[in-house]
């Protein structure tokens, strides 16, 4: 699934349940106005590339831009396909949510990594479970640790932790 949104079985964008904070909305408006080359009142294909670069710091792929344009865009009075401010806002909402998710995962990992080593030991994980869920069986904690420690080095790296938090791959 792309971080620029998806649809449910009724073909309604999932982004409709997301909302932006005031500072994010201000940033979207400012970016939209700056990226609207020639003040057309909409963003065309090239404008969307610039706007995404300005907002998120990376150049979107051609397929990402095409997905945004086909999912959220509409034909403008000029005959060109483009995005109004409202359409652009809907298109970038999931990307803002993904950025927030990454920050939450990073914060959680840092809270677990009390010794600031950049990895979690089995003792770190046991300590967290003891504080958060004291009646959780220790052997279950060890099984979870073993599954998360994908390279079997006795440590859970940030990469492993991030993967677990995003994809919930525990069996």
Secondary structure, 3 states (H helix, E strand, C coil): CCCCCCECCCCCEHHHHCCCCHHHHHHHHHHHHHHCCCCCCCECHHHHHHHHHHHHCCCCCHHHHHHHHHHHCEECCCCCEEECHHHHHHHHHHHHHHHHHHHHHHHHHHHHCCCCCCEECHHHHHHHHHHHCCCCCHHHHHHHHHHHCCCCCCCEEHHHHHHHHHHCCCC
